[in-house]
Amino acid sequence: MSTAACGIPLMTPHAKTAFMTVFISHAPADRNAAEALERVIERRGQFAELDDGQTAQRPVQGGDVLVLLVSQALTFATARLRLEQRALDAWSDGRLIIVKLDHGIAPVGLRDLPAIDASFEAQREFKWMEVADAIREKLRAPAGRAGSETSQPPSPKKESGSILGAIVLPLLALPGLLALAATISIWLVNRIGPTPGGWPELRAGIDGFGTRYGLPSGITEWLFLLSIVATFAVFALLASRLVKRFVKRAPKAEAPRAEKPIAVGDAVFVSYARANQGVVLPVIEAAKQLGKRFWLDQQGIVAGDGWAGEIVRAIKASPRVVVMCSQAAFESDHVKREIYLADRYQKRLVPVLIEQAEPPEDFEYFFAGVQMLKLFETPEAERPQALAQALGS
């Protein structure tokens, strides 16, 4: 272990981190919970590394998974920004799993993502198994799916239900098959001879079959009837399941879709909070009249498209990203992730203040060294021109 100039110890990557690794990011105060989860993961045969943000770790790669333990302690951890940055890295590749240890709130950008609730300590051991299952699903999934949600492990109820059905259904059908076979045999015997028997002889034969094995007279034919009906019901259930599986696997014909606007290279991506669209949209529309081209998710995504599909592609294609800054924007998970992606893909950020609001420290990190346009101090009629000048040619 070596020490960097800033005083933060740097870890030489352990030999096992060269392979597929599960990073457990946590606040220093949550180390006991992280170690308990680490033991469960390693019992599953996977490599795990604890990361409290105090030591440098190698970047999360395509074959890794990062588990972020969210708690009140994380909110006040000195290395929160570093842990948050690594979590967003993992999220952008579809390799993030969030676990809540208490009622603490996740950092902005991660709050609206699915999480496994491990806040009840008495059930932690079972939750660790659920986390391990989710890790296994993440490792099976292809990497690079930005914005993918946390994989949910297979439901134990569904798994046990399918196993139970595979055992119980054939057992329910067995008595009916035996009853049907006995009925057919009795009917065939009655049909042989010079005077073939009919329905009364068949009923008498079934009743005699039952009394031969100790059943009271008059009961056997009803037992045969119920068991045969149950068998046909089982067969109908199995057939319906097969049909459902076939329908799920069959390729579905895609409905005609509207023409998608293409995010061209000179279109500026606009990141904003939905609460501010009444202020943002008029300025953008007026700036378009000055020859500027913009890409807004409200206008550029056809209903049904995923956030991490069209928006990520739009950010990649745009040379600049305008961030309409406000208190609502600084509290928006979507805006935070859009800024992160813009920074990751080395896009020029253009922060524009549409109201008096102080950027929190995690936003200041992205805006460092960038001149902010205080649009709220500009007369309303001059705002489109001011925005166009800030964007440049």
Secondary structure as a PSIPRED ss2 file (coil, helix, strand):
# PSIPRED VFORMAT (PSIPRED V4.0)

   1 M C   1.000  0.000  0.000
   2 S E   0.000  0.000  1.000
   3 T E   0.000  0.000  1.000
   4 A C   1.000  0.000  0.000
   5 A C   1.000  0.000  0.000
   6 C C   1.000  0.000  0.000
   7 G C   1.000  0.000  0.000
   8 I C   1.000  0.000  0.000
   9 P E   0.000  0.000  1.000
  10 L E   0.000  0.000  1.000
  11 M C   1.000  0.000  0.000
  12 T C   1.000  0.000  0.000
  13 P C   1.000  0.000  0.000
  14 H C   1.000  0.000  0.000
  15 A H   0.000  1.000  0.000
  16 K H   0.000  1.000  0.000
  17 T H   0.000  1.000  0.000
  18 A H   0.000  1.000  0.000
  19 F C   1.000  0.000  0.000
  20 M C   1.000  0.000  0.000
  21 T E   0.000  0.000  1.000
  22 V E   0.000  0.000  1.000
  23 F E   0.000  0.000  1.000
  24 I E   0.000  0.000  1.000
  25 S E   0.000  0.000  1.000
  26 H C   1.000  0.000  0.000
  27 A C   1.000  0.000  0.000
  28 P H   0.000  1.000  0.000
  29 A H   0.000  1.000  0.000
  30 D H   0.000  1.000  0.000
  31 R H   0.000  1.000  0.000
  32 N H   0.000  1.000  0.000
  33 A H   0.000  1.000  0.000
  34 A H   0.000  1.000  0.000
  35 E H   0.000  1.000  0.000
  36 A H   0.000  1.000  0.000
  37 L H   0.000  1.000  0.000
  38 E H   0.000  1.000  0.000
  39 R H   0.000  1.000  0.000
  40 V H   0.000  1.000  0.000
  41 I H   0.000  1.000  0.000
  42 E H   0.000  1.000  0.000
  43 R H   0.000  1.000  0.000
  44 R C   1.000  0.000  0.000
  45 G C   1.000  0.000  0.000
  46 Q C   1.000  0.000  0.000
  47 F E   0.000  0.000  1.000
  48 A E   0.000  0.000  1.000
  49 E E   0.000  0.000  1.000
  50 L E   0.000  0.000  1.000
  51 D E   0.000  0.000  1.000
  52 D C   1.000  0.000  0.000
  53 G C   1.000  0.000  0.000
  54 Q C   1.000  0.000  0.000
  55 T C   1.000  0.000  0.000
  56 A E   0.000  0.000  1.000
  57 Q C   1.000  0.000  0.000
  58 R C   1.000  0.000  0.000
  59 P C   1.000  0.000  0.000
  60 V C   1.000  0.000  0.000
  61 Q C   1.000  0.000  0.000
  62 G C   1.000  0.000  0.000
  63 G C   1.000  0.000  0.000
  64 D C   1.000  0.000  0.000
  65 V E   0.000  0.000  1.000
  66 L E   0.000  0.000  1.000
  67 V E   0.000  0.000  1.000
  68 L E   0.000  0.000  1.000
  69 L E   0.000  0.000  1.000
  70 V E   0.000  0.000  1.000
  71 S C   1.000  0.000  0.000
  72 Q H   0.000  1.000  0.000
  73 A H   0.000  1.000  0.000
  74 L H   0.000  1.000  0.000
  75 T H   0.000  1.000  0.000
  76 F C   1.000  0.000  0.000
  77 A C   1.000  0.000  0.000
  78 T C   1.000  0.000  0.000
  79 A C   1.000  0.000  0.000
  80 R H   0.000  1.000  0.000
  81 L H   0.000  1.000  0.000
  82 R H   0.000  1.000  0.000
  83 L H   0.000  1.000  0.000
  84 E H   0.000  1.000  0.000
  85 Q H   0.000  1.000  0.000
  86 R H   0.000  1.000  0.000
  87 A H   0.000  1.000  0.000
  88 L H   0.000  1.000  0.000
  89 D H   0.000  1.000  0.000
  90 A H   0.000  1.000  0.000
  91 W H   0.000  1.000  0.000
  92 S H   0.000  1.000  0.000
  93 D C   1.000  0.000  0.000
  94 G C   1.000  0.000  0.000
  95 R C   1.000  0.000  0.000
  96 L E   0.000  0.000  1.000
  97 I E   0.000  0.000  1.000
  98 I E   0.000  0.000  1.000
  99 V E   0.000  0.000  1.000
 100 K E   0.000  0.000  1.000
 101 L C   1.000  0.000  0.000
 102 D C   1.000  0.000  0.000
 103 H C   1.000  0.000  0.000
 104 G C   1.000  0.000  0.000
 105 I C   1.000  0.000  0.000
 106 A C   1.000  0.000  0.000
 107 P C   1.000  0.000  0.000
 108 V C   1.000  0.000  0.000
 109 G C   1.000  0.000  0.000
 110 L C   1.000  0.000  0.000
 111 R C   1.000  0.000  0.000
 112 D C   1.000  0.000  0.000
 113 L C   1.000  0.000  0.000
 114 P C   1.000  0.000  0.000
 115 A E   0.000  0.000  1.000
 116 I E   0.000  0.000  1.000
 117 D E   0.000  0.000  1.000
 118 A C   1.000  0.000  0.000
 119 S C   1.000  0.000  0.000
 120 F C   1.000  0.000  0.000
 121 E H   0.000  1.000  0.000
 122 A H   0.000  1.000  0.000
 123 Q H   0.000  1.000  0.000
 124 R H   0.000  1.000  0.000
 125 E H   0.000  1.000  0.000
 126 F H   0.000  1.000  0.000
 127 K H   0.000  1.000  0.000
 128 W H   0.000  1.000  0.000
 129 M H   0.000  1.000  0.000
 130 E H   0.000  1.000  0.000
 131 V H   0.000  1.000  0.000
 132 A H   0.000  1.000  0.000
 133 D H   0.000  1.000  0.000
 134 A H   0.000  1.000  0.000
 135 I H   0.000  1.000  0.000
 136 R H   0.000  1.000  0.000
 137 E H   0.000  1.000  0.000
 138 K H   0.000  1.000  0.000
 139 L H   0.000  1.000  0.000
 140 R H   0.000  1.000  0.000
 141 A C   1.000  0.000  0.000
 142 P C   1.000  0.000  0.000
 143 A C   1.000  0.000  0.000
 144 G C   1.000  0.000  0.000
 145 R C   1.000  0.000  0.000
 146 A C   1.000  0.000  0.000
 147 G C   1.000  0.000  0.000
 148 S C   1.000  0.000  0.000
 149 E C   1.000  0.000  0.000
 150 T C   1.000  0.000  0.000
 151 S C   1.000  0.000  0.000
 152 Q C   1.000  0.000  0.000
 153 P C   1.000  0.000  0.000
 154 P C   1.000  0.000  0.000
 155 S C   1.000  0.000  0.000
 156 P H   0.000  1.000  0.000
 157 K H   0.000  1.000  0.000
 158 K H   0.000  1.000  0.000
 159 E H   0.000  1.000  0.000
 160 S H   0.000  1.000  0.000
 161 G H   0.000  1.000  0.000
 162 S H   0.000  1.000  0.000
 163 I H   0.000  1.000  0.000
 164 L H   0.000  1.000  0.000
 165 G H   0.000  1.000  0.000
 166 A H   0.000  1.000  0.000
 167 I H   0.000  1.000  0.000
 168 V H   0.000  1.000  0.000
 169 L H   0.000  1.000  0.000
 170 P H   0.000  1.000  0.000
 171 L H   0.000  1.000  0.000
 172 L H   0.000  1.000  0.000
 173 A H   0.000  1.000  0.000
 174 L H   0.000  1.000  0.000
 175 P H   0.000  1.000  0.000
 176 G H   0.000  1.000  0.000
 177 L H   0.000  1.000  0.000
 178 L H   0.000  1.000  0.000
 179 A H   0.000  1.000  0.000
 180 L H   0.000  1.000  0.000
 181 A H   0.000  1.000  0.000
 182 A H   0.000  1.000  0.000
 183 T H   0.000  1.000  0.000
 184 I H   0.000  1.000  0.000
 185 S H   0.000  1.000  0.000
 186 I H   0.000  1.000  0.000
 187 W H   0.000  1.000  0.000
 188 L H   0.000  1.000  0.000
 189 V H   0.000  1.000  0.000
 190 N H   0.000  1.000  0.000
 191 R H   0.000  1.000  0.000
 192 I C   1.000  0.000  0.000
 193 G C   1.000  0.000  0.000
 194 P C   1.000  0.000  0.000
 195 T C   1.000  0.000  0.000
 196 P C   1.000  0.000  0.000
 197 G C   1.000  0.000  0.000
 198 G C   1.000  0.000  0.000
 199 W H   0.000  1.000  0.000
 200 P H   0.000  1.000  0.000
 201 E H   0.000  1.000  0.000
 202 L H   0.000  1.000  0.000
 203 R H   0.000  1.000  0.000
 204 A H   0.000  1.000  0.000
 205 G H   0.000  1.000  0.000
 206 I H   0.000  1.000  0.000
 207 D H   0.000  1.000  0.000
 208 G H   0.000  1.000  0.000
 209 F H   0.000  1.000  0.000
 210 G H   0.000  1.000  0.000
 211 T H   0.000  1.000  0.000
 212 R H   0.000  1.000  0.000
 213 Y C   1.000  0.000  0.000
 214 G C   1.000  0.000  0.000
 215 L C   1.000  0.000  0.000
 216 P C   1.000  0.000  0.000
 217 S C   1.000  0.000  0.000
 218 G C   1.000  0.000  0.000
 219 I C   1.000  0.000  0.000
 220 T H   0.000  1.000  0.000
 221 E H   0.000  1.000  0.000
 222 W H   0.000  1.000  0.000
 223 L H   0.000  1.000  0.000
 224 F H   0.000  1.000  0.000
 225 L H   0.000  1.000  0.000
 226 L H   0.000  1.000  0.000
 227 S H   0.000  1.000  0.000
 228 I H   0.000  1.000  0.000
 229 V H   0.000  1.000  0.000
 230 A H   0.000  1.000  0.000
 231 T H   0.000  1.000  0.000
 232 F H   0.000  1.000  0.000
 233 A H   0.000  1.000  0.000
 234 V H   0.000  1.000  0.000
 235 F H   0.000  1.000  0.000
 236 A H   0.000  1.000  0.000
 237 L H   0.000  1.000  0.000
 238 L H   0.000  1.000  0.000
 239 A H   0.000  1.000  0.000
 240 S H   0.000  1.000  0.000
 241 R H   0.000  1.000  0.000
 242 L H   0.000  1.000  0.000
 243 V H   0.000  1.000  0.000
 244 K H   0.000  1.000  0.000
 245 R H   0.000  1.000  0.000
 246 F H   0.000  1.000  0.000
 247 V H   0.000  1.000  0.000
 248 K H   0.000  1.000  0.000
 249 R H   0.000  1.000  0.000
 250 A C   1.000  0.000  0.000
 251 P C   1.000  0.000  0.000
 252 K C   1.000  0.000  0.000
 253 A C   1.000  0.000  0.000
 254 E C   1.000  0.000  0.000
 255 A C   1.000  0.000  0.000
 256 P C   1.000  0.000  0.000
 257 R C   1.000  0.000  0.000
 258 A C   1.000  0.000  0.000
 259 E C   1.000  0.000  0.000
 260 K C   1.000  0.000  0.000
 261 P C   1.000  0.000  0.000
 262 I C   1.000  0.000  0.000
 263 A C   1.000  0.000  0.000
 264 V C   1.000  0.000  0.000
 265 G C   1.000  0.000  0.000
 266 D C   1.000  0.000  0.000
 267 A C   1.000  0.000  0.000
 268 V E   0.000  0.000  1.000
 269 F E   0.000  0.000  1.000
 270 V E   0.000  0.000  1.000
 271 S E   0.000  0.000  1.000
 272 Y C   1.000  0.000  0.000
 273 A C   1.000  0.000  0.000
 274 R H   0.000  1.000  0.000
 275 A H   0.000  1.000  0.000
 276 N H   0.000  1.000  0.000
 277 Q H   0.000  1.000  0.000
 278 G H   0.000  1.000  0.000
 279 V H   0.000  1.000  0.000
 280 V H   0.000  1.000  0.000
 281 L H   0.000  1.000  0.000
 282 P H   0.000  1.000  0.000
 283 V H   0.000  1.000  0.000
 284 I H   0.000  1.000  0.000
 285 E H   0.000  1.000  0.000
 286 A H   0.000  1.000  0.000
 287 A H   0.000  1.000  0.000
 288 K H   0.000  1.000  0.000
 289 Q C   1.000  0.000  0.000
 290 L C   1.000  0.000  0.000
 291 G C   1.000  0.000  0.000
 292 K C   1.000  0.000  0.000
 293 R C   1.000  0.000  0.000
 294 F E   0.000  0.000  1.000
 295 W E   0.000  0.000  1.000
 296 L C   1.000  0.000  0.000
 297 D H   0.000  1.000  0.000
 298 Q H   0.000  1.000  0.000
 299 Q H   0.000  1.000  0.000
 300 G H   0.000  1.000  0.000
 301 I C   1.000  0.000  0.000
 302 V C   1.000  0.000  0.000
 303 A C   1.000  0.000  0.000
 304 G C   1.000  0.000  0.000
 305 D C   1.000  0.000  0.000
 306 G C   1.000  0.000  0.000
 307 W H   0.000  1.000  0.000
 308 A H   0.000  1.000  0.000
 309 G H   0.000  1.000  0.000
 310 E H   0.000  1.000  0.000
 311 I H   0.000  1.000  0.000
 312 V H   0.000  1.000  0.000
 313 R H   0.000  1.000  0.000
 314 A H   0.000  1.000  0.000
 315 I H   0.000  1.000  0.000
 316 K H   0.000  1.000  0.000
 317 A H   0.000  1.000  0.000
 318 S C   1.000  0.000  0.000
 319 P C   1.000  0.000  0.000
 320 R E   0.000  0.000  1.000
 321 V E   0.000  0.000  1.000
 322 V E   0.000  0.000  1.000
 323 V E   0.000  0.000  1.000
 324 M E   0.000  0.000  1.000
 325 C E   0.000  0.000  1.000
 326 S C   1.000  0.000  0.000
 327 Q H   0.000  1.000  0.000
 328 A H   0.000  1.000  0.000
 329 A H   0.000  1.000  0.000
 330 F H   0.000  1.000  0.000
 331 E C   1.000  0.000  0.000
 332 S C   1.000  0.000  0.000
 333 D H   0.000  1.000  0.000
 334 H H   0.000  1.000  0.000
 335 V H   0.000  1.000  0.000
 336 K H   0.000  1.000  0.000
 337 R H   0.000  1.000  0.000
 338 E H   0.000  1.000  0.000
 339 I H   0.000  1.000  0.000
 340 Y H   0.000  1.000  0.000
 341 L H   0.000  1.000  0.000
 342 A H   0.000  1.000  0.000
 343 D H   0.000  1.000  0.000
 344 R H   0.000  1.000  0.000
 345 Y C   1.000  0.000  0.000
 346 Q C   1.000  0.000  0.000
 347 K C   1.000  0.000  0.000
 348 R E   0.000  0.000  1.000
 349 L E   0.000  0.000  1.000
 350 V E   0.000  0.000  1.000
 351 P E   0.000  0.000  1.000
 352 V E   0.000  0.000  1.000
 353 L E   0.000  0.000  1.000
 354 I C   1.000  0.000  0.000
 355 E C   1.000  0.000  0.000
 356 Q C   1.000  0.000  0.000
 357 A C   1.000  0.000  0.000
 358 E C   1.000  0.000  0.000
 359 P C   1.000  0.000  0.000
 360 P C   1.000  0.000  0.000
 361 E H   0.000  1.000  0.000
 362 D H   0.000  1.000  0.000
 363 F H   0.000  1.000  0.000
 364 E H   0.000  1.000  0.000
 365 Y H   0.000  1.000  0.000
 366 F H   0.000  1.000  0.000
 367 F H   0.000  1.000  0.000
 368 A C   1.000  0.000  0.000
 369 G C   1.000  0.000  0.000
 370 V C   1.000  0.000  0.000
 371 Q C   1.000  0.000  0.000
 372 M C   1.000  0.000  0.000
 373 L E   0.000  0.000  1.000
 374 K E   0.000  0.000  1.000
 375 L H   0.000  1.000  0.000
 376 F H   0.000  1.000  0.000
 377 E H   0.000  1.000  0.000
 378 T C   1.000  0.000  0.000
 379 P C   1.000  0.000  0.000
 380 E H   0.000  1.000  0.000
 381 A H   0.000  1.000  0.000
 382 E H   0.000  1.000  0.000
 383 R H   0.000  1.000  0.000
 384 P H   0.000  1.000  0.000
 385 Q H   0.000  1.000  0.000
 386 A H   0.000  1.000  0.000
 387 L H   0.000  1.000  0.000
 388 A H   0.000  1.000  0.000
 389 Q H   0.000  1.000  0.000
 390 A H   0.000  1.000  0.000
 391 L H   0.000  1.000  0.000
 392 G C   1.000  0.000  0.000
 393 S C   1.000  0.000  0.000
